[in-house]
Amino acid sequence: MLNKSLIVSAIFLTPKMQSYMIIVGVLRSGGDIKFCMVVDSIFVWLVGIPLAFISVLVFKWPIHLD
């Protein structure tokens, strides 16, 4: 179970950390706050939440880790 969780975390965290480096580091420090908020909101609502529903309803993965 732990091995599967680590693989899933590695797959999802890699692109997320790349976007954090670009959005949080570069754009926010340059003063472009509105674009960062829009991109974060779009990613959460159009990617993160649907993936959570798919993983629970289709793949039958548990919501919690034991």
C-alpha positions in Angstrom: 0.0 0.0 0.0 2.8 2.4 0.9 4.6 1.7 -2.4 1.5 2.6 -4.4 1.0 5.7 -2.5 4.6 6.9 -3.0 4.3 6.2 -6.8 1.0 8.2 -7.0 2.5 11.0 -5.0 5.6 11.2 -7.2 3.5 11.3 -10.3 1.3 14.1 -9.1 3.9 16.1 -7.2 6.4 16.5 -10.0 4.3 18.7 -12.3 2.8 20.5 -9.3 6.2 21.5 -7.9 7.2 22.7 -11.4 4.2 25.0 -11.5 4.9 26.2 -7.9 8.4 27.2 -8.8 7.2 29.2 -11.8 4.0 30.6 -10.3 5.0 31.2 -6.7 8.6 32.1 -7.3 8.8 34.1 -10.5 5.4 35.5 -11.2 4.3 36.5 -7.7 7.7 38.1 -7.0 7.2 40.2 -10.2 3.8 41.4 -9.0 1.5 39.4 -11.2 -0.8 38.2 -8.5 -4.1 38.0 -10.4 -2.8 35.6 -13.1 -1.3 33.4 -10.3 -4.7 33.2 -8.6 -6.5 32.3 -11.8 -4.0 29.6 -12.7 -4.2 28.1 -9.2 -8.0 28.1 -9.2 -8.2 26.6 -12.7 -5.8 23.8 -11.7 -7.6 23.0 -8.5 -11.1 23.0 -10.0 -10.4 21.5 -13.5 -7.6 19.1 -12.6 -7.3 18.3 -8.9 -10.9 17.8 -7.9 -11.9 15.7 -11.0 -8.8 13.5 -10.5 -9.9 13.0 -6.9 -13.4 12.0 -7.9 -12.0 9.7 -10.6 -9.6 8.0 -8.3 -12.3 7.4 -5.7 -15.3 6.5 -8.0 -13.6 4.7 -10.9 -10.4 3.2 -9.4 -11.9 2.6 -6.0 -8.9 4.1 -4.2 -9.6 5.0 -0.6 -9.8 8.7 0.4 -7.6 8.2 3.4 -4.3 6.4 3.8 -4.0 3.7 6.5 
